[in-house]
Amino acid sequence: MKKIAIVGFGSRGQMFGKLIRQYGGAELVAIAETEESNRKRGVEEFGLSEAVCYPSADAFFAQGKIVDAIFLCTQDKQHYEMAMQALELGYDICLEKPAAATIEDCIAIRDKANELGRKVMLTHVVRYAPFYGAIKRMIIEGKLGDVVTINQTENIAYWHFALSYVRGPWRKMFDSTPTIIAKCCHDLDIILWLLNKKCTHVSSFGSLQHFNPQNAPKGSAEYCADCEKAVKEKCLYNAYKVYPERMKRGVVGGTARFIGKDINEVLDEKQDAICKCVYHSDNDAVDHQVVNMVFENGATAHLTMTAFSEECYRFVKVHGTKGEVYGNFDDGILYYTEYGKPQQKIDSSKLVEFNTFGIDTSGGHGGGDTYLYFDFIDYITKDSPSFTRTTIDDSIESHILGFKAEESRLNNGQVMEVKG
Ligand SMILES: NC(=O)c1ccc[n+]([C@@H]2O[C@H](COP(=O)([O-])OP(=O)(O)OC[C@H]3O[C@@H](n4cnc5c(N)ncnc54)[C@H](O)[C@@H]3O)[C@@H](O)[C@H]2O)c1
């Protein structure tokens, strides 16, 4: 059985730890994590000895090659250096998306992995969900004819955007990655996967329109703790309300630090951006962006990313020459029409061909997290053919598309050529 270490044992790292514990197929033998409370969880909840809960990635890498593969789950800007070290040491990597924070670093990881013959799988979990798998299969089976246009919308949800991109780890694009990569590299990956063609040109517009001081309500303060009561009560983003509510649904946007603590106490301390008013944060992440793409065969695609929706979900519509399909990723229902015939409603969660492991598709990313875990373990053990597996080359191609879209946005929508 392959021995695994998880580097960065925060929200995503622990999620992978739980999958290893629940489904087996590999053995978790070490973690590397700077936060003591997370290392403690490694000991208490995952049964690891303190000796193998390394206090940093550096301390772990200093041991040389002690496992077969790693899950690299630190923050975006840390990926490049850690991935390069891991590759040099001989590790295969399940690498959290985005691969790295710049186009150059992404390409360097791809080239190093190819040069050294290492297996690197990006966590493009969305393509593993039966919802998108079903669309891909329809395309392969010719049910849509030739795909001419794809429209994908990433509805981030006002509360999720505030937690992650105004107060959370991805609020400053320079410190992490442009939002179109951080949030939408999944969407770009899906578009490329479904179309299976090279994108040749891209253009993009977007800005940070709402979460800035001009929109701060009268009576608001720098921290929710100091905001006037009447203003706070009406505010959609009142941290004393929004964090507890959302934590009930799962950890999101840096809220891992609230686990096991009294949220009110943390907010009263006013120590960091997660306690700040959304209109007085130090954020620069855009809150809406559109991307237009054209492909080598003339097909087009459009992506809308917006902070402003009630729920957090993706919506997709694929238009082919013989039929169309659309649906909401959140409920997993697809509506397929072969032109001229009655519409069919398909519940993707019930498609047995995508559920060979009996996975609950209501889980992380429509079941995608779990499928990806299985596929990574297969990749580094049997390397069987996989319908969904993404190579490092394909993953980096969608990242390049995202970085080019960002370059276009910064140049008032100028059309950018996309080269591999
Ligand atoms: N695939 C997806 O759909 C998806 C979803 C959410 C986040 N992500 C990505 O996963 C990554 C992790 O996100 P997260 O939400 O788990 O963040 P997180 O902050 O909860 O976890 C990161 C962990 O790394 C630890 N860390 C920091 N420096 C370290 C070091 N030098 N050595 C070892 N550990 C260190 C932190 O203490 C933290 O616990 C990010 O790149 C993020 O963009 C991917």
The ligand as an SDF file (V2000), in Angstrom:
LIG
                    3D

 44 48  0  0  0  0  0  0  0  0999 V2000
   -9.6250   21.7580   -5.1800 N   0  0  0  0  0  0  0  0  0  0  0  0
  -10.4680   22.6330   -4.6930 C   0  0  0  0  0  0  0  0  0  0  0  0
  -11.5980   22.7170   -5.1170 O   0  0  0  0  0  0  0  0  0  0  0  0
  -10.0170   23.5660   -3.6020 C   0  0  0  0  0  0  0  0  0  0  0  0
  -10.9400   24.1100   -2.6970 C   0  0  0  0  0  0  0  0  0  0  0  0
  -10.4670   24.9640   -1.6920 C   0  0  0  0  0  0  0  0  0  0  0  0
   -9.1320   25.2730   -1.6250 C   0  0  0  0  0  0  0  0  0  0  0  0
   -8.2620   24.7410   -2.5450 N   0  0  0  0  0  0  0  0  0  0  0  0
   -6.8170   25.0370   -2.5010 C   0  0  0  0  0  0  0  0  0  0  0  0
   -6.2380   24.2080   -1.5020 O   0  0  0  0  0  0  0  0  0  0  0  0
   -5.1290   24.8880   -0.8920 C   0  0  0  0  0  0  0  0  0  0  0  0
   -5.3140   24.8900    0.6210 C   0  0  0  0  0  0  0  0  0  0  0  0
   -6.5110   25.5630    0.9310 O   0  0  0  0  0  0  0  0  0  0  0  0
   -7.1820   25.3940    2.3770 P   0  0  0  0  0  0  0  0  0  0  0  0
   -8.5350   25.9760    2.2800 O   0  0  0  0  0  0  0  0  0  0  0  0
   -7.0030   24.0020    2.8460 O   0  0  0  0  0  0  0  0  0  0  0  0
   -6.2550   26.3810    3.2150 O   0  0  0  0  0  0  0  0  0  0  0  0
   -5.8670   26.2750    4.7510 P   0  0  0  0  0  0  0  0  0  0  0  0
   -5.2910   27.5960    5.0910 O   0  0  0  0  0  0  0  0  0  0  0  0
   -7.0020   25.7460    5.5350 O   0  0  0  0  0  0  0  0  0  0  0  0
   -4.7020   25.1660    4.7510 O   0  0  0  0  0  0  0  0  0  0  0  0
   -3.3630   25.4280    4.4550 C   0  0  0  0  0  0  0  0  0  0  0  0
   -2.5430   24.8750    5.5890 C   0  0  0  0  0  0  0  0  0  0  0  0
   -1.1480   24.9760    5.2890 O   0  0  0  0  0  0  0  0  0  0  0  0
   -0.4790   25.2360    6.5220 C   0  0  0  0  0  0  0  0  0  0  0  0
    0.8580   25.7730    6.2540 N   0  0  0  0  0  0  0  0  0  0  0  0
    1.2070   27.0630    6.0040 C   0  0  0  0  0  0  0  0  0  0  0  0
    2.5340   27.1520    5.8130 N   0  0  0  0  0  0  0  0  0  0  0  0
    3.0240   25.8980    5.9120 C   0  0  0  0  0  0  0  0  0  0  0  0
    4.3380   25.3500    5.8140 C   0  0  0  0  0  0  0  0  0  0  0  0
    5.3900   26.1250    5.5520 N   0  0  0  0  0  0  0  0  0  0  0  0
    4.4930   24.0290    5.9880 N   0  0  0  0  0  0  0  0  0  0  0  0
    3.4160   23.2290    6.2540 C   0  0  0  0  0  0  0  0  0  0  0  0
    2.1550   23.7020    6.3750 N   0  0  0  0  0  0  0  0  0  0  0  0
    1.9690   25.0140    6.1990 C   0  0  0  0  0  0  0  0  0  0  0  0
   -1.3950   26.2110    7.2310 C   0  0  0  0  0  0  0  0  0  0  0  0
   -1.1440   26.2810    8.6050 O   0  0  0  0  0  0  0  0  0  0  0  0
   -2.7570   25.6400    6.8940 C   0  0  0  0  0  0  0  0  0  0  0  0
   -3.2190   24.7660    7.8930 O   0  0  0  0  0  0  0  0  0  0  0  0
   -5.0930   26.2780   -1.5100 C   0  0  0  0  0  0  0  0  0  0  0  0
   -4.1380   26.3110   -2.5420 O   0  0  0  0  0  0  0  0  0  0  0  0
   -6.4830   26.4500   -2.0950 C   0  0  0  0  0  0  0  0  0  0  0  0
   -6.5440   27.3320   -3.1850 O   0  0  0  0  0  0  0  0  0  0  0  0
   -8.6860   23.8990   -3.5050 C   0  0  0  0  0  0  0  0  0  0  0  0
  1  2  1  0
  2  3  2  0
  2  4  1  0
  4  5  1  0
  4 44  2  0
  5  6  2  0
  6  7  1  0
  7  8  2  0
  8  9  1  0
  8 44  1  0
  9 10  1  0
  9 42  1  0
 10 11  1  0
 11 12  1  0
 11 40  1  0
 12 13  1  0
 13 14  1  0
 14 15  2  0
 14 16  1  0
 14 17  1  0
 17 18  1  0
 18 19  2  0
 18 20  1  0
 18 21  1  0
 21 22  1  0
 22 23  1  0
 23 24  1  0
 23 38  1  0
 24 25  1  0
 25 26  1  0
 25 36  1  0
 26 27  1  0
 26 35  1  0
 27 28  2  0
 28 29  1  0
 29 30  1  0
 29 35  2  0
 30 31  1  0
 30 32  2  0
 32 33  1  0
 33 34  2  0
 34 35  1  0
 36 37  1  0
 36 38  1  0
 38 39  1  0
 40 41  1  0
 40 42  1  0
 42 43  1  0
M  CHG  2   8   1  16  -1
M  END
$$$$
